[in-house]
Amino acid sequence: MRRPAAILCVLVLALLAAGVAVSGTAHRSPCHLSHSCPSDHHSYIWLDAAGKGWDCAKVGAPEVTAADTQRVYYDGLAYQCHGAGGTQPGTCGVEAWAVKTLSDAAAQQVDLRPRATTIAALAALRPPGNLGTRMPGAEMRTWRLRVRLLWQKLEDDSDVHLVIADPKTGRTMIAEVPSPDCVGAAAGVVAQMAAARAALARACGAATTSFTRLRGTATIDGVAFFDFAHGQRGAARNEVELHPVLRLTPGPGSC
């Protein structure tokens, strides 16, 4: 009569052992061994591509505390983290960097009052003849777009690369949110960029070096910039971008 109970006990123990083995295997993945992804259990400090340190635990883990106020997404997994310094210096861009960050001499003539437009309208513009130098026309203006948020990624130049889409047509383009540490623009403009980046991080979590899927909508203000074609995810057909983003307001429930 005791045999079924004994068998059941053995099965439960086997399942528990299997669960421990699976959990251990997941935690022993190469990214955990090299500390190149967030920790599952506050067991090490993870440095993102900008050199910012994060002390993390997987969402739902018992180690999550009230101090873990920052949601971070990495490879489709969610973590709760808090800042933990950082020892690696962030890197900044080089190619056309002054233009991309409103730090060039011509930036003083850029109209910072946003004009409402659409991705379709910007994508229909003809690129200027001299890429990488601020030219008259769209690159001298600030544009406002109502968009769907698709993807974000922290790039090697410390920009947050956003892929955005027209809510009606689905046509995509890129918006780039620079790190304020990489900008030599006027103080007011730097403050705008920093506020836009902070708004995105609050809503969607800190960007990582892998593309993270986003959802919902946002209103984005940014200065137009025509880039070279180099295989960027989400690029418009004429390579126009909002670069830099000066204001970002996520819609309710976005990200």
KELUMLO-557652 format. One record per residue (C-alpha): y, z, x. Coordinates in Angstrom, 1 decimal, padded with zeros to 4 digits, always signed. Example, Ala and Ser with C-alpha at 12.3 -4.5 7.8 and 13.67 -1.06 7.14 Angstrom:
-004.5,+007.8,+012.3 .
-001.1,+007.1,+013.7 .
% end
This chain:
+000.0,+000.0,+000.0 .
+002.3,+000.6,+002.9 .
+001.7,-002.9,+004.5 .
+004.4,-004.8,+002.5 .
+007.0,-002.2,+003.5 .
+006.0,-002.4,+007.1 .
+006.2,-006.2,+007.0 .
+009.6,-006.0,+005.4 .
+010.9,-003.7,+008.1 .
+009.7,-006.0,+010.8 .
+011.4,-009.0,+009.1 .
+014.7,-007.1,+008.8 .
+014.5,-006.1,+012.5 .
+013.8,-009.7,+013.5 .
+016.7,-011.0,+011.5 .
+019.0,-008.4,+013.0 .
+017.8,-009.3,+016.5 .
+018.4,-013.0,+015.8 .
+021.9,-012.3,+014.6 .
+022.7,-010.4,+017.8 .
+021.3,-013.2,+019.9 .
+023.4,-015.8,+018.0 .
+026.5,-013.7,+018.4 .
+025.9,-013.2,+022.0 .
+025.3,-016.9,+022.6 .
+028.6,-017.7,+020.8 .
+030.5,-015.2,+022.9 .
+028.9,-016.6,+026.1 .
+030.4,-020.0,+025.4 .
+032.1,-021.6,+028.5 .
+035.6,-021.0,+027.1 .
+035.0,-017.3,+026.9 .
+033.5,-017.1,+030.3 .
+036.5,-018.9,+031.8 .
+039.0,-017.0,+029.5 .
+040.3,-020.4,+028.4 .
+040.2,-019.6,+024.7 .
+041.2,-016.5,+022.7 .
+039.0,-013.5,+023.0 .
+036.8,-012.5,+020.0 .
+037.1,-008.8,+020.6 .
+040.2,-007.9,+022.7 .
+038.0,-008.2,+025.9 .
+040.5,-010.2,+028.0 .
+044.0,-011.7,+028.0 .
+044.2,-015.4,+027.2 .
+047.0,-017.5,+028.6 .
+048.1,-020.5,+026.5 .
+049.4,-023.7,+028.1 .
+052.9,-022.4,+028.3 .
+051.7,-019.3,+030.3 .
+052.1,-016.9,+027.4 .
+049.5,-014.1,+027.3 .
+047.7,-013.1,+024.2 .
+045.4,-010.2,+023.5 .
+043.2,-011.4,+020.5 .
+040.3,-010.6,+018.3 .
+038.6,-012.9,+015.8 .
+039.8,-012.6,+012.2 .
+037.5,-010.2,+010.5 .
+036.4,-008.5,+013.8 .
+036.5,-004.6,+013.7 .
+038.8,-004.7,+016.8 .
+041.7,-006.2,+014.9 .
+044.6,-003.7,+014.7 .
+048.0,-003.4,+013.1 .
+049.5,-004.6,+016.4 .
+047.8,-008.0,+016.0 .
+050.6,-009.7,+013.9 .
+050.4,-013.2,+015.4 .
+047.8,-015.6,+013.9 .
+046.5,-018.1,+016.5 .
+044.2,-021.0,+015.7 .
+042.0,-022.5,+018.4 .
+039.3,-025.2,+017.9 .
+039.3,-024.5,+014.2 .
+038.9,-020.7,+014.6 .
+041.4,-018.1,+013.5 .
+042.4,-015.1,+015.7 .
+044.8,-012.2,+015.2 .
+046.7,-011.5,+018.4 .
+049.6,-009.7,+020.0 .
+051.7,-010.8,+023.0 .
+050.5,-009.6,+026.3 .
+052.9,-011.0,+028.9 .
+051.7,-013.8,+031.0 .
+051.5,-014.7,+034.7 .
+051.4,-018.5,+034.7 .
+054.8,-020.3,+034.7 .
+055.3,-022.8,+031.9 .
+055.8,-026.4,+032.8 .
+058.5,-028.7,+031.5 .
+058.7,-032.4,+031.0 .
+060.2,-035.0,+033.4 .
+060.3,-038.5,+031.8 .
+063.6,-038.9,+029.8 .
+063.6,-035.1,+029.6 .
+067.4,-034.7,+029.3 .
+067.5,-037.1,+026.4 .
+064.5,-035.5,+024.7 .
+066.2,-032.1,+024.9 .
+069.8,-033.0,+024.1 .
+070.7,-032.1,+027.7 .
+072.1,-035.6,+028.7 .
+075.8,-036.4,+029.0 .
+075.7,-038.5,+025.9 .
+074.3,-035.6,+023.8 .
+077.9,-034.4,+023.3 .
+078.5,-037.3,+021.1 .
+075.4,-036.8,+018.9 .
+076.2,-036.1,+015.3 .
+074.4,-032.8,+014.5 .
+075.0,-033.1,+010.7 .
+071.6,-034.1,+009.3 .
+071.2,-037.2,+007.2 .
+068.4,-037.4,+004.7 .
+066.0,-040.2,+005.3 .
+062.2,-041.1,+005.2 .
+059.5,-041.8,+007.8 .
+059.3,-045.3,+006.4 .
+063.0,-045.9,+007.0 .
+062.9,-044.6,+010.6 .
+059.7,-046.5,+011.3 .
+061.4,-049.7,+010.2 .
+064.2,-049.5,+012.8 .
+064.1,-051.7,+015.9 .
+063.8,-049.8,+019.1 .
+066.7,-050.1,+021.5 .
+066.5,-052.4,+024.5 .
+066.6,-049.6,+027.1 .
+064.0,-046.9,+026.3 .
+064.6,-043.4,+027.9 .
+068.4,-043.7,+027.8 .
+070.3,-042.5,+024.7 .
+071.5,-045.6,+022.9 .
+074.0,-046.1,+020.0 .
+072.5,-046.0,+016.6 .
+069.6,-043.7,+015.4 .
+069.5,-041.8,+018.7 .
+073.1,-040.6,+018.1 .
+072.2,-039.0,+014.8 .
+070.3,-036.1,+013.3 .
+067.9,-036.8,+010.5 .
+066.3,-034.7,+007.8 .
+062.8,-035.5,+006.6 .
+060.7,-034.0,+003.9 .
+057.1,-034.3,+005.2 .
+053.5,-033.2,+005.0 .
+052.3,-031.3,+008.1 .
+049.1,-032.7,+009.6 .
+048.5,-031.4,+013.2 .
+050.1,-029.4,+015.9 .
+049.3,-029.1,+019.6 .
+050.9,-027.4,+022.6 .
+051.5,-030.1,+025.3 .
+051.6,-029.9,+029.0 .
+055.5,-030.2,+028.9 .
+055.5,-027.0,+026.7 .
+056.6,-029.1,+023.6 .
+054.8,-028.4,+020.3 .
+053.6,-031.8,+019.3 .
+053.7,-032.2,+015.5 .
+052.1,-035.0,+013.5 .
+053.9,-035.4,+010.2 .
+053.4,-037.7,+007.3 .
+055.4,-039.2,+004.4 .
+054.4,-037.3,+001.3 .
+054.3,-040.6,-000.7 .
+052.9,-043.2,+001.6 .
+051.0,-041.2,+004.2 .
+052.7,-043.0,+007.0 .
+052.9,-040.8,+010.1 .
+055.2,-040.1,+013.0 .
+055.8,-037.5,+015.6 .
+058.2,-034.5,+015.8 .
+058.5,-032.6,+019.0 .
+059.6,-028.9,+019.2 .
+060.7,-028.1,+022.8 .
+060.4,-024.7,+024.4 .
+063.9,-023.2,+024.8 .
+062.9,-022.3,+028.4 .
+062.8,-026.1,+029.2 .
+066.2,-027.0,+027.7 .
+069.6,-027.3,+029.4 .
+071.6,-028.1,+026.3 .
+074.5,-026.2,+024.8 .
+073.7,-022.6,+023.8 .
+074.0,-023.3,+020.1 .
+071.6,-026.2,+020.3 .
+069.1,-024.2,+022.3 .
+069.2,-021.5,+019.7 .
+068.5,-024.0,+016.9 .
+065.4,-025.3,+018.8 .
+064.2,-021.7,+019.4 .
+064.6,-020.9,+015.7 .
+062.7,-024.0,+014.7 .
+059.8,-023.2,+017.0 .
+059.7,-019.6,+015.8 .
+059.7,-020.7,+012.2 .
+056.7,-023.0,+012.9 .
+054.8,-020.2,+014.8 .
+055.4,-017.7,+012.0 .
+054.0,-020.1,+009.4 .
+051.3,-021.9,+011.3 .
+050.4,-019.6,+014.2 .
+051.1,-020.3,+017.9 .
+050.1,-023.8,+018.9 .
+047.3,-024.2,+021.4 .
+046.2,-026.9,+023.8 .
+043.8,-028.3,+021.1 .
+045.0,-030.1,+018.0 .
+045.0,-027.7,+015.0 .
+044.9,-029.0,+011.5 .
+047.9,-028.0,+009.3 .
+048.5,-028.3,+005.6 .
+051.4,-028.2,+003.2 .
+055.0,-029.5,+003.5 .
+058.1,-028.9,+005.5 .
+061.7,-030.0,+005.8 .
+062.5,-031.0,+009.4 .
+065.8,-031.8,+011.0 .
+065.8,-033.6,+014.4 .
+067.5,-036.2,+016.6 .
+065.8,-039.5,+016.8 .
+064.2,-040.7,+020.1 .
+062.4,-043.9,+020.8 .
+059.5,-043.2,+023.2 .
+057.2,-045.4,+025.3 .
+053.9,-046.3,+023.7 .
+051.3,-044.0,+025.4 .
+048.6,-043.3,+022.9 .
+050.2,-040.3,+021.2 .
+048.4,-039.1,+018.1 .
+050.4,-039.9,+014.9 .
+053.0,-042.2,+016.6 .
+055.1,-044.4,+014.3 .
+054.6,-048.1,+014.8 .
+058.0,-048.3,+016.6 .
+057.4,-045.1,+018.6 .
+060.4,-043.3,+016.9 .
+060.2,-039.5,+017.0 .
+062.3,-036.5,+016.0 .
+062.8,-035.2,+019.5 .
+064.1,-032.6,+019.6 .
+063.5,-030.8,+016.3 .
+066.5,-028.6,+015.5 .
+065.4,-027.0,+012.2 .
+062.1,-026.6,+010.5 .
+061.5,-025.0,+007.1 .
+057.8,-024.9,+006.0 .
+057.2,-025.2,+002.3 .
+055.6,-022.3,+000.3 .
+051.9,-021.8,+001.3 .
+052.1,-024.3,+004.2 .
+049.9,-024.1,+007.3 .
% end
